[in-house]
Amino acid sequence: IAEAIRLELNAGEKLGIDEEEVGLEVSNGTWLRKIKEKLINPEIIKKSKTVKSFKAVLRAYQKTGFSWLSYMQKLGFGACLADDMGLGKTVQVIAFLENVRVQNGGKALLVIPASLIGNWQKEIEKFAPQMSVTVLHGKEAVENLEGENTFLYITTYGMVSRMEELRNIFWDILILDEAQAIKNPGTKQTKTVKAIKAKTKLAMTGTPIENKLSDLWSLFDFLDPGLLGNVKEFTKFTKKIGDNSSDYAKLRNCL
């Protein structure tokens, strides 16, 4: 699926065809077209049900977001939840995590700014009181990582750079809150976060693009490596957008 979407985004580049000289159009078969329709219009995805241990009533758009997260996990895609601040990204992700905990188990890692530790603890205690949580912060972080019965581990961007042990575990789920923290691909913080291995990756941010389109590349290099090509290919693509506005639509549909 990712290869098909990438081809649709920049077919000329991938096929070595000059689109100024040769007309080029990529079409999808029925199966892929239906999947893309759901990705672009998440409200048509079959609604997932929250488990009984989740203690909140989601609003309609939050139900859509929760179902979309579950669908993206099923497809094997990383997902960026980019609702504006105050619309309940946290409760949607807690609903998703609680479903995974009850139905599949495993280990999840949540990386957040240190200032949000207390808020996440309160929200989880309120909405998913049965979820076992361990905070990895401070001098006892490595020792606390050894707990066998913990489902969700919470740590900070600063601790990720200091805890090599996090990169020795293959996590079932890896979540970044305030994910714009990895917008610069060359920083040590971004590189250490991307070195963490996980089956499913989620990003939460109200500002997926803070300054320029290249912010998107680093975010999706974490979520779905290769989807937007390498940094050189994406930079070349974004430079063309000013000359061909239809490329905006290609990028929007891709994401």
C-alpha positions as CSV (number, residue, x, y, z in Angstrom):
1,I,0.0,0.0,0.0
2,A,2.8,2.4,0.9
3,E,4.6,1.8,-2.3
4,A,1.4,2.4,-4.3
5,I,0.7,5.7,-2.5
6,R,4.3,6.8,-2.9
7,L,4.1,6.1,-6.7
8,E,1.0,8.1,-6.9
9,L,2.7,11.0,-5.1
10,N,5.7,11.2,-7.4
11,A,5.2,8.8,-10.3
12,G,7.5,10.6,-12.8
13,E,10.4,10.6,-10.4
14,K,10.0,6.9,-9.6
15,L,9.6,5.8,-13.2
16,G,12.2,8.1,-14.7
17,I,9.6,9.9,-16.9
18,D,9.6,13.6,-17.6
19,E,6.0,14.6,-16.9
20,E,6.4,17.8,-18.9
21,E,6.9,15.7,-22.0
22,V,4.7,12.7,-21.3
23,G,1.3,12.7,-19.8
24,L,1.3,10.4,-16.8
25,E,-1.7,9.2,-14.6
26,V,-1.7,6.6,-11.9
27,S,-5.0,4.7,-11.2
28,N,-5.9,2.2,-8.5
29,G,-7.8,-1.1,-8.6
30,T,-11.0,-1.5,-6.6
31,W,-9.3,-2.9,-3.5
32,L,-6.7,-0.1,-3.1
33,R,-9.3,2.5,-4.1
34,K,-11.6,1.5,-1.2
35,I,-8.7,1.6,1.2
36,K,-7.7,5.1,0.0
37,E,-11.3,6.3,0.3
38,K,-11.3,5.2,4.0
39,L,-7.9,6.9,4.6
40,I,-9.1,10.1,3.1
41,N,-12.6,10.0,4.6
42,P,-12.2,8.3,8.0
43,E,-15.8,8.9,8.9
44,I,-16.8,5.9,6.6
45,I,-14.6,3.5,8.5
46,K,-16.6,0.9,10.4
47,K,-16.8,2.1,14.0
48,S,-14.7,0.3,16.5
49,K,-16.1,-0.3,19.9
50,T,-14.3,0.7,23.1
51,V,-13.8,-1.9,25.8
52,K,-15.8,-1.9,29.0
53,S,-12.8,-0.8,31.1
54,F,-12.6,2.5,29.2
55,K,-14.4,5.0,31.3
56,A,-15.4,7.8,29.0
57,V,-18.0,8.6,26.4
58,L,-16.3,9.8,23.2
59,R,-17.8,12.5,21.1
60,A,-18.7,11.7,17.5
61,Y,-15.5,13.0,16.0
62,Q,-13.5,11.3,18.7
63,K,-15.1,8.0,17.9
64,T,-14.1,8.6,14.3
65,G,-10.5,9.3,15.3
66,F,-10.4,6.2,17.6
67,S,-11.7,4.0,14.8
68,W,-9.3,5.5,12.4
69,L,-6.3,4.8,14.7
70,S,-7.5,1.2,15.0
71,Y,-7.8,0.9,11.2
72,M,-4.4,2.3,10.6
73,Q,-2.9,-0.2,13.0
74,K,-4.7,-3.0,11.2
75,L,-3.2,-1.8,7.9
76,G,0.3,-1.6,9.4
77,F,0.6,2.2,8.9
78,G,1.8,4.7,11.4
79,A,-0.7,7.4,12.1
80,C,-0.6,11.1,12.9
81,L,-3.5,12.4,15.0
82,A,-3.4,16.2,14.4
83,D,-6.6,17.5,15.9
84,D,-6.3,21.1,17.2
85,M,-5.5,21.6,20.9
86,G,-8.4,21.0,23.2
87,L,-10.3,18.6,21.0
88,G,-9.3,15.5,22.9
89,K,-6.3,13.8,21.2
90,T,-5.3,12.3,24.6
91,V,-8.6,10.6,25.3
92,Q,-8.7,9.1,21.8
93,V,-5.3,7.6,22.2
94,I,-6.1,6.3,25.7
95,A,-9.2,4.6,24.2
96,F,-7.0,3.1,21.5
97,L,-4.4,1.9,24.1
98,E,-7.0,0.4,26.4
99,N,-8.4,-1.6,23.5
100,V,-5.0,-2.9,22.6
101,R,-4.2,-3.7,26.2
102,V,-7.4,-5.7,26.8
103,Q,-7.5,-7.5,23.4
104,N,-3.8,-8.1,22.7
105,G,-1.6,-7.0,25.6
106,G,2.1,-6.2,24.9
107,K,4.2,-3.2,25.8
108,A,3.6,0.4,24.8
109,L,6.0,3.4,25.1
110,L,4.7,7.0,25.3
111,V,7.3,9.8,24.8
112,I,6.2,13.3,26.0
113,P,7.6,16.6,27.2
114,A,8.3,16.4,30.9
115,S,5.7,19.0,31.7
116,L,2.9,16.6,30.5
117,I,3.7,13.6,32.8
118,G,1.2,14.6,35.5
119,N,-1.5,15.3,33.0
120,W,-1.2,12.0,31.3
121,Q,-1.2,10.1,34.6
122,K,-4.4,11.8,35.7
123,E,-6.1,11.2,32.3
124,I,-5.2,7.5,32.3
125,E,-6.3,7.1,35.9
126,K,-9.6,8.7,35.0
127,F,-10.4,7.0,31.7
128,A,-8.5,3.7,31.9
129,P,-8.0,2.9,35.7
130,Q,-7.0,-0.7,35.0
131,M,-4.1,0.2,32.8
132,S,-0.7,-0.4,34.4
133,V,1.6,2.6,34.0
134,T,5.3,3.1,34.8
135,V,7.0,6.5,34.5
136,L,10.6,6.3,33.3
137,H,12.1,9.6,34.6
138,G,15.0,10.5,36.8
139,K,17.6,8.3,38.4
140,E,15.4,5.2,38.8
141,A,14.3,5.1,35.2
142,V,16.4,2.1,34.1
143,E,15.4,0.1,37.2
144,N,11.7,0.9,36.6
145,L,12.0,-0.4,33.0
146,E,12.4,-3.9,34.3
147,G,8.8,-4.2,35.6
148,E,7.2,-7.3,34.0
149,N,3.5,-6.4,34.5
150,T,3.5,-2.9,33.0
151,F,1.6,-2.2,29.8
152,L,2.4,1.5,29.3
153,Y,5.7,3.1,30.0
154,I,5.8,6.9,29.9
155,T,9.1,8.7,29.4
156,T,10.4,12.1,28.1
157,Y,12.3,13.2,25.0
158,G,15.2,14.0,27.3
159,M,15.3,10.5,28.8
160,V,15.2,8.9,25.4
161,S,18.5,10.4,24.6
162,R,20.0,9.0,27.9
163,M,18.4,5.5,28.0
164,E,19.9,3.2,25.4
165,E,17.8,0.4,27.0
166,L,14.7,1.8,25.3
167,R,16.3,1.1,21.9
168,N,17.0,-2.5,22.9
169,I,13.2,-3.3,23.1
170,F,10.9,-4.0,20.2
171,W,7.8,-2.2,21.4
172,D,4.3,-3.1,20.3
173,I,3.3,0.6,20.2
174,L,5.3,3.8,20.3
175,I,3.5,7.1,20.7
176,L,5.0,10.6,20.5
177,D,3.0,13.5,22.1
178,E,3.9,17.0,20.9
179,A,5.5,15.2,18.0
180,Q,6.7,18.4,16.4
181,A,9.7,17.8,18.7
182,I,11.2,15.6,16.0
183,K,10.6,18.1,13.1
184,N,14.4,18.6,12.6
185,P,15.8,15.3,11.2
186,G,19.4,16.2,12.0
187,T,19.1,16.7,15.7
188,K,20.3,14.1,18.3
189,Q,16.8,14.1,19.8
190,T,15.1,13.2,16.5
191,K,17.7,10.5,15.7
192,T,17.4,8.8,19.1
193,V,13.6,8.8,18.9
194,K,13.7,7.3,15.4
195,A,16.1,4.6,16.6
196,I,13.4,3.1,18.8
197,K,11.9,0.0,17.2
198,A,8.1,-0.5,17.3
199,K,5.4,-2.4,15.4
200,T,2.9,0.5,15.5
201,K,3.9,4.1,15.7
202,L,1.6,7.1,16.5
203,A,2.2,10.8,16.6
204,M,0.1,13.4,18.3
205,T,0.5,17.1,17.4
206,G,-1.7,20.1,16.9
207,T,1.0,21.6,14.7
208,P,2.3,19.0,12.2
209,I,3.7,21.9,10.1
210,E,5.1,24.7,12.2
211,N,7.3,26.6,9.7
212,K,7.7,24.7,6.4
213,L,6.6,21.6,4.5
214,S,9.9,19.9,5.4
215,D,8.6,19.5,8.9
216,L,6.2,16.9,7.5
217,W,9.1,14.8,6.1
218,S,10.7,14.2,9.4
219,L,7.4,13.3,11.0
220,F,6.4,10.8,8.4
221,D,10.0,9.4,8.2
222,F,9.2,8.4,11.8
223,L,5.7,7.1,11.1
224,D,6.0,5.5,7.7
225,P,9.7,5.5,6.5
226,G,9.9,5.9,2.7
227,L,6.4,7.1,2.2
228,L,7.6,10.6,1.3
229,G,10.8,9.4,-0.2
230,N,14.2,10.4,1.2
231,V,14.8,14.0,2.3
232,K,16.4,14.9,-1.0
233,E,13.4,13.6,-3.0
234,F,10.9,15.4,-0.8
235,T,12.8,18.7,-1.0
236,K,12.8,18.5,-4.8
237,F,9.1,17.7,-4.8
238,T,8.2,20.6,-2.5
239,K,10.2,23.0,-4.7
240,K,7.9,22.0,-7.7
241,I,4.7,22.7,-5.8
242,G,5.1,26.5,-6.3
243,D,5.0,25.8,-10.1
244,N,2.3,23.2,-10.1
245,S,-0.5,23.6,-7.5
246,S,-2.0,20.2,-8.4
247,D,1.0,18.7,-6.4
248,Y,-0.6,20.1,-3.2
249,A,-3.6,17.7,-3.8
250,K,-1.2,14.8,-4.3
251,L,0.5,15.5,-1.0
252,R,-2.8,16.0,0.8
253,N,-4.2,12.7,-0.5
254,C,-1.0,10.9,0.3
255,L,-1.3,12.0,4.0
